[in-house]
Amino acid sequence: MASTLIRLCSKSTSSICRRMIAQPRLIRNYAEAAAAPVAQPGQMVFTFAAPDEAYYQESTKVKQVDVPTGTGFIGILASHVPTFGVLKPGVLTVMESEGAVNKYFVSSGTYAINEDSTVQINAEEAVPIDALDKELAKSCLHKAQSELSSASTDIEKAEAQVAIQTYEEILAA
């Protein structure tokens, strides 16, 4: 029985070796990236995300985006001049091709408009407008104002001012 087992193992081993020699060696590489949507003339490819959710992922169904920046609002359309900037607390408005308008409150973040009509907006925090609690924002605004008046260091004053600006923008939304 042992001799039969040895003969079977040696036969299977030699056939395995022959198969390994006969087959070309395969090399493992990284996966290729999936092809991203390409913007057609008059169209943008739009991505909008926060750390907890991606609201738009390479969508070609967006016609215009209004973005709050430190110098005011910027309206982004297809074929916009390439730009990079910082978001300020405020309402980001997305107008879809079918006519739907979606509004989000963003606390801060960045936006990038590229030559190929791709637009990426990365918000530190983003919430649909209808999910905001304005009563809670009012009470938090009063608390932040009292913290500003009692702040003793520059850091405490700056933190309170940022909170005040954010709550005022939530209430204005």
C-alpha positions as CSV (number, residue, x, y, z in Angstrom):
1,M,0.0,0.0,0.0
2,A,2.8,2.4,0.8
3,S,4.5,1.7,-2.5
4,T,1.3,2.4,-4.3
5,L,0.9,5.7,-2.5
6,I,4.5,6.7,-3.4
7,R,3.9,5.9,-7.1
8,L,0.7,7.9,-7.1
9,C,2.4,10.9,-5.4
10,S,5.4,10.8,-7.8
11,K,3.2,10.6,-10.8
12,S,1.0,13.5,-9.7
13,T,4.1,15.5,-8.7
14,S,5.7,15.0,-12.1
15,S,2.5,16.0,-13.9
16,I,2.2,19.1,-11.7
17,C,5.8,20.0,-12.6
18,R,5.2,19.5,-16.3
19,R,2.1,21.7,-16.2
20,M,4.0,24.4,-14.3
21,I,6.8,24.3,-16.9
22,A,4.4,24.3,-19.9
23,Q,2.3,27.2,-18.8
24,P,3.6,30.8,-19.1
25,R,4.3,32.4,-15.8
26,L,1.6,34.9,-14.7
27,I,2.7,38.0,-12.9
28,R,0.3,39.7,-10.5
29,N,-0.2,43.4,-11.1
30,Y,-2.4,46.1,-9.6
31,A,-5.9,46.4,-10.9
32,E,-6.5,49.0,-13.6
33,A,-8.7,51.8,-12.6
34,A,-12.3,51.8,-13.9
35,A,-12.9,54.3,-16.7
36,A,-14.3,57.5,-15.3
37,P,-17.2,59.2,-17.0
38,V,-16.1,61.6,-19.6
39,A,-17.9,65.0,-19.8
40,Q,-19.5,65.6,-23.1
41,P,-19.5,69.2,-24.5
42,G,-21.8,71.3,-22.3
43,Q,-21.7,68.7,-19.5
44,M,-19.8,68.4,-16.2
45,V,-18.9,65.4,-14.2
46,F,-19.7,66.2,-10.6
47,T,-18.6,64.7,-7.3
48,F,-19.7,66.0,-3.9
49,A,-18.9,64.2,-0.7
50,A,-18.4,64.6,3.1
51,P,-16.6,62.0,5.2
52,D,-19.8,60.2,6.1
53,E,-21.6,60.3,2.7
54,A,-21.1,60.8,-1.0
55,Y,-24.0,62.8,-2.3
56,Y,-22.9,62.8,-5.9
57,Q,-20.4,60.4,-7.3
58,E,-19.1,61.3,-10.8
59,S,-22.6,62.4,-11.8
60,T,-23.2,63.7,-15.3
61,K,-26.8,64.8,-14.4
62,V,-25.8,68.2,-12.9
63,K,-26.2,71.4,-14.7
64,Q,-25.0,74.0,-12.2
65,V,-23.6,74.2,-8.7
66,D,-23.6,77.3,-6.5
67,V,-20.8,77.2,-3.9
68,P,-20.3,79.4,-0.8
69,T,-16.7,80.8,-0.7
70,G,-14.9,83.3,1.4
71,T,-15.4,86.0,-1.3
72,G,-19.1,85.2,-2.0
73,F,-20.9,82.6,-4.1
74,I,-19.4,81.1,-7.2
75,G,-21.7,79.5,-9.8
76,I,-20.1,76.5,-11.6
77,L,-21.3,75.5,-15.0
78,A,-19.8,73.0,-17.5
79,S,-16.6,74.3,-19.1
80,H,-15.9,76.7,-16.2
81,V,-12.4,78.0,-15.9
82,P,-10.2,75.7,-13.8
83,T,-10.3,76.9,-10.2
84,F,-9.4,75.7,-6.7
85,G,-10.8,77.2,-3.6
86,V,-12.1,76.9,0.0
87,L,-15.7,76.6,1.1
88,K,-17.1,78.7,3.8
89,P,-20.1,77.8,6.0
90,G,-23.2,78.2,3.9
91,V,-25.7,76.7,1.5
92,L,-24.4,74.7,-1.5
93,T,-27.0,74.4,-4.2
94,V,-27.0,71.7,-6.9
95,M,-29.2,72.1,-9.9
96,E,-29.7,68.9,-11.8
97,S,-30.4,68.6,-15.6
98,E,-33.9,67.3,-15.0
99,G,-34.8,70.5,-13.0
100,A,-34.4,69.2,-9.4
101,V,-32.7,71.5,-7.0
102,N,-30.9,70.1,-3.9
103,K,-29.6,72.3,-1.2
104,Y,-27.0,71.3,1.4
105,F,-25.4,73.1,4.3
106,V,-21.6,72.8,4.3
107,S,-19.4,73.8,7.2
108,S,-16.1,74.1,5.3
109,G,-14.0,72.2,2.7
110,T,-12.6,72.6,-0.7
111,Y,-13.7,72.6,-4.3
112,A,-11.8,71.9,-7.5
113,I,-12.9,72.7,-11.1
114,N,-10.7,71.0,-13.7
115,E,-10.0,71.6,-17.3
116,D,-11.9,68.5,-18.4
117,S,-15.2,69.8,-16.8
118,T,-14.9,67.6,-13.7
119,V,-15.8,69.2,-10.4
120,Q,-15.0,67.9,-7.0
121,I,-16.4,69.3,-3.8
122,N,-15.1,67.8,-0.5
123,A,-17.0,69.2,2.5
124,E,-15.8,68.7,6.1
125,E,-19.5,68.4,7.0
126,A,-22.5,68.4,4.8
127,V,-26.2,68.1,5.6
128,P,-29.3,68.4,3.5
129,I,-31.1,71.7,4.3
130,D,-34.3,69.9,5.4
131,A,-32.3,68.0,8.1
132,L,-31.2,71.2,9.9
133,D,-32.8,72.0,13.3
134,K,-33.1,75.8,13.4
135,E,-34.3,75.9,17.0
136,L,-31.2,74.0,18.1
137,A,-29.0,76.3,16.0
138,K,-30.6,79.4,17.8
139,S,-29.8,78.0,21.2
140,C,-26.3,77.1,20.1
141,L,-25.8,80.6,18.7
142,H,-26.7,82.2,22.0
143,K,-24.3,79.8,23.8
144,A,-21.5,80.7,21.3
145,Q,-22.1,84.4,21.8
146,S,-21.8,84.1,25.5
147,E,-18.7,82.0,25.1
148,L,-17.2,84.8,22.9
149,S,-18.0,87.4,25.6
150,S,-16.3,85.3,28.3
151,A,-13.4,84.1,26.2
152,S,-10.0,85.0,27.7
153,T,-7.6,83.7,25.1
154,D,-7.3,84.4,21.4
155,I,-7.9,80.7,20.6
156,E,-11.1,80.7,22.6
157,K,-12.2,83.9,20.8
158,A,-11.5,82.4,17.4
159,E,-13.3,79.2,18.2
160,A,-16.4,81.1,19.4
161,Q,-16.3,83.4,16.3
162,V,-16.2,80.3,13.9
163,A,-19.1,78.8,15.8
164,I,-21.1,82.0,15.6
165,Q,-20.5,82.4,11.9
166,T,-21.6,78.7,11.3
167,Y,-24.8,79.0,13.4
168,E,-25.7,82.3,11.7
169,E,-25.3,80.6,8.3
170,I,-27.5,77.7,9.5
171,L,-30.2,80.1,10.5
172,A,-30.0,82.0,7.2
173,A,-30.2,78.7,5.2
